[in-house]
Amino acid sequence: MPYYQNNNFLNTIAPVTKNLLIINFIVWAGCWLTRGMSLSVALLFGLKSFGTAAFSPYQLVTYMFTHVDFLHIFFNMFALFMFGSIIERTWGAKRYLIYYLATGIGAGLVQLLVWHVMGVDGITIGASGAVFGLLLAFGMLFPNAPLFLMFIPIPIKAKYMVIGYGLIEFFFGVFNYSDDNVAHFAHLGGMLFGIILILYWRKKENRYYYNNRPSVWNKLTKLFKKKPKRMNINYRRPETDLEYNTRKQAENKEIDRILEKIKHSGYNSLTDDEKKKLFDASRK
């Protein structure tokens, strides 16, 4: 039987990410068609201040799929496209979708809290909170992966990119310029809920270790046990800078190859050795 490779661009995008992109563009089209109307899609789905008559709990979900300005949806969906498929294929569809919705809802809750503390009424829309959650997840999963800012041809490690974005959002959120209509604290809320969820999952996956650590009594009794004779150990000479850099470049090249394999064939196509390398790299 002949084999035909499917080169359809949409098939290169992980399924949940693809559906999120489609839903966002459909809602954006509805916002564009109803712009200027008193019952526009944006007004119906946008997140309003808690305690007002216009607020409804469903808005904590719908607001993150709602965009009016084309550049707003373009940059949010571009980031979703760039990071979403890699994270989805690393975690799996179920965990990825839970994370995306949780960080988006968490971002909305933080924005509602900030409005309540400041005593203002507002409305916010956009997937930026969930997108910032994805950026944080990528930075924690692949901290040393090189990223490029637009118009700046200098690679920046993902972990530093995440820290930089977080500080920028905090700065603009605190100073709250009068002409700034960006929900900076919602972005920070997405990152906050993201790191809480990731740390919870990591602790849950390692609960065998946490449940089987030596007790305080075992540690004390161990002090009085006869210590074994000390063995003579021949230490290796330390690596030179050249040897270290060569080894790190080889490791980074291998991780890039594995990520590319995930992008084209999915996480399940990895061998056990490749999965172990990817897991070890994500914890450094």
URMOLIN-V104414 format. One record per residue. RES is the residue in three letters. SS is DSSP state (a for helix, b for strand, c for the rest). BURIAL is + if it has 16 or more other C-alpha atoms within 10 Angstrom, else -. D_LAST is the distance of its C-alpha to the last C-alpha in Angstrom with 2 decimals. Layout:
BEGIN
[[RES:SS:BURIAL:D_LAST] [RES:SS:BURIAL:D_LAST]]
END
This chain:
BEGIN
[[MET:c:-:45.07] [PRO:c:-:43.73] [TYR:c:-:40.14] [TYR:c:-:39.56] [GLN:c:-:36.18] [ASN:c:-:35.84] [ASN:c:-:34.68] [ASN:c:-:35.31] [PHE:a:-:32.89] [LEU:a:-:32.65] [ASN:a:-:31.60] [THR:a:-:28.36] [ILE:c:+:27.32] [ALA:c:+:25.91] [PRO:a:+:28.81] [VAL:a:+:27.79] [THR:a:+:26.65] [LYS:a:+:29.94] [ASN:a:-:31.98] [LEU:a:+:30.40] [LEU:a:+:31.31] [ILE:a:-:34.81] [ILE:a:-:35.46] [ASN:a:+:34.45] [PHE:a:+:36.77] [ILE:a:-:39.59] [VAL:a:+:39.49] [TRP:a:+:39.35] [ALA:a:+:42.45] [GLY:a:+:44.16] [CYS:a:+:43.38] [TRP:a:+:44.79] [LEU:a:-:47.91] [THR:c:+:48.65] [ARG:c:-:47.87] [GLY:c:-:50.62] [MET:c:-:51.80] [SER:c:-:52.00] [LEU:c:-:50.28] [SER:c:-:47.58] [VAL:a:+:44.44] [ALA:a:+:42.33] [LEU:a:+:44.45] [LEU:a:+:44.40] [PHE:a:+:40.64] [GLY:c:+:39.36] [LEU:b:+:38.00] [LYS:b:+:40.73] [SER:c:+:40.75] [PHE:c:+:40.89] [GLY:c:-:44.40] [THR:c:-:46.22] [ALA:c:-:48.45] [ALA:c:-:46.38] [PHE:c:+:43.19] [SER:c:+:42.36] [PRO:c:-:39.31] [TYR:c:-:38.89] [GLN:a:+:38.07] [LEU:a:+:34.57] [VAL:a:+:33.87] [THR:a:+:36.30] [TYR:a:+:35.42] [MET:a:+:32.01] [PHE:a:+:33.91] [THR:c:+:36.52] [HIS:c:+:36.83] [VAL:c:+:39.96] [ASP:c:-:39.06] [PHE:a:-:38.09] [LEU:a:-:35.51] [HIS:a:-:33.89] [ILE:a:+:33.45] [PHE:a:-:32.63] [PHE:a:-:29.56] [ASN:a:+:28.34] [MET:a:+:28.90] [PHE:a:-:27.41] [ALA:a:+:24.07] [LEU:a:+:24.49] [PHE:a:+:25.24] [MET:a:-:22.30] [PHE:a:+:19.51] [GLY:a:+:21.43] [SER:a:+:21.87] [ILE:a:+:18.27] [ILE:a:+:17.20] [GLU:a:+:20.40] [ARG:a:+:19.92] [THR:a:+:16.41] [TRP:a:-:17.67] [GLY:c:+:21.34] [ALA:a:+:24.34] [LYS:a:-:25.11] [ARG:a:-:21.83] [TYR:a:+:21.51] [LEU:a:+:25.11] [ILE:a:-:24.77] [TYR:a:+:21.82] [TYR:a:+:23.81] [LEU:a:+:26.96] [ALA:a:+:25.44] [THR:a:+:23.81] [GLY:a:+:27.09] [ILE:a:+:29.23] [GLY:a:+:27.11] [ALA:a:+:27.52] [GLY:a:+:31.24] [LEU:a:+:31.52] [VAL:a:+:29.99] [GLN:a:+:32.43] [LEU:a:+:35.30] [LEU:a:+:34.47] [VAL:a:+:34.43] [TRP:a:+:37.75] [HIS:a:-:39.22] [VAL:a:-:38.32] [MET:a:-:39.68] [GLY:c:-:42.73] [VAL:c:-:42.64] [ASP:c:-:43.16] [GLY:c:-:41.12] [ILE:b:+:39.91] [THR:b:+:36.54] [ILE:c:+:35.53] [GLY:c:+:32.64] [ALA:c:+:29.31] [SER:a:+:27.38] [GLY:a:+:25.99] [ALA:a:+:24.54] [VAL:a:+:23.34] [PHE:a:+:21.44] [GLY:a:+:19.89] [LEU:a:+:18.81] [LEU:a:+:17.41] [LEU:a:+:15.27] [ALA:a:+:14.17] [PHE:a:+:13.27] [GLY:a:+:11.28] [MET:a:+:9.23] [LEU:a:+:9.13] [PHE:c:+:8.62] [PRO:c:+:7.58] [ASN:c:+:8.52] [ALA:c:+:11.50] [PRO:b:+:14.70] [LEU:b:+:17.28] [PHE:b:-:20.87] [LEU:b:-:23.18] [MET:c:-:26.72] [PHE:c:-:28.95] [ILE:b:-:26.22] [PRO:b:-:25.32] [ILE:b:-:22.28] [PRO:b:-:18.74] [ILE:b:-:16.51] [LYS:b:+:12.76] [ALA:a:+:12.53] [LYS:a:+:10.93] [TYR:a:-:13.90] [MET:a:+:16.28] [VAL:a:+:15.70] [ILE:a:-:16.28] [GLY:a:-:19.25] [TYR:a:+:20.82] [GLY:a:+:20.58] [LEU:a:-:22.35] [ILE:a:-:24.92] [GLU:a:+:25.77] [PHE:a:+:26.18] [PHE:a:-:28.40] [PHE:a:-:30.64] [GLY:a:+:30.79] [VAL:a:-:31.99] [PHE:a:-:34.50] [ASN:c:-:35.75] [TYR:c:-:37.85] [SER:c:-:41.09] [ASP:c:-:40.76] [ASP:c:-:37.17] [ASN:c:-:37.27] [VAL:c:+:33.51] [ALA:c:+:32.08] [HIS:a:+:29.19] [PHE:a:+:28.68] [ALA:a:+:28.45] [HIS:a:+:25.48] [LEU:a:+:23.85] [GLY:a:+:24.94] [GLY:a:+:23.17] [MET:a:+:19.85] [LEU:a:+:20.70] [PHE:a:+:21.61] [GLY:a:+:18.58] [ILE:a:+:16.09] [ILE:a:-:18.53] [LEU:a:+:18.72] [ILE:a:+:15.05] [LEU:a:-:14.58] [TYR:a:-:17.84] [TRP:a:-:16.88] [ARG:a:-:13.73] [LYS:a:-:16.05] [LYS:a:-:18.77] [GLU:a:-:16.90] [ASN:c:-:15.98] [ARG:a:-:19.50] [TYR:a:-:20.57] [TYR:a:-:18.31] [TYR:a:-:19.59] [ASN:a:-:23.16] [ASN:c:-:23.23] [ARG:c:-:21.94] [PRO:c:-:24.71] [SER:c:-:27.35] [VAL:a:-:28.70] [TRP:a:-:31.80] [ASN:a:-:29.98] [LYS:a:-:28.15] [LEU:a:-:31.56] [THR:a:-:33.40] [LYS:a:-:30.83] [LEU:a:-:31.84] [PHE:a:-:35.39] [LYS:c:-:34.71] [LYS:c:-:35.73] [LYS:c:-:32.85] [PRO:c:-:32.74] [LYS:c:-:33.72] [ARG:c:-:31.12] [MET:c:-:30.19] [ASN:c:-:30.30] [ILE:c:-:26.97] [ASN:c:-:26.84] [TYR:c:-:23.75] [ARG:c:-:22.54] [ARG:c:-:23.07] [PRO:c:-:20.11] [GLU:c:-:18.90] [THR:c:-:20.79] [ASP:a:-:19.39] [LEU:a:-:20.74] [GLU:a:-:19.18] [TYR:a:-:15.66] [ASN:a:-:16.14] [THR:a:-:17.71] [ARG:a:-:14.97] [LYS:a:-:12.24] [GLN:a:-:14.91] [ALA:a:-:15.57] [GLU:a:-:12.07] [ASN:a:-:12.07] [LYS:a:-:15.62] [GLU:a:-:14.97] [ILE:a:+:12.55] [ASP:a:-:15.33] [ARG:a:-:17.86] [ILE:a:+:16.41] [LEU:a:+:16.28] [GLU:a:-:19.81] [LYS:a:-:20.89] [ILE:a:+:19.84] [LYS:a:+:21.77] [HIS:a:-:24.85] [SER:a:-:24.95] [GLY:c:+:22.83] [TYR:a:+:20.02] [ASN:a:-:22.55] [SER:a:-:23.30] [LEU:c:+:20.07] [THR:c:-:20.52] [ASP:a:-:18.86] [ASP:a:-:17.03] [GLU:a:+:15.81] [LYS:a:+:14.74] [LYS:a:-:12.74] [LYS:a:-:11.00] [LEU:a:+:10.37] [PHE:a:-:9.20] [ASP:a:-:6.73] [ALA:a:+:5.47] [SER:a:+:5.72] [ARG:c:-:3.82] [LYS:c:-:0.00]]
END
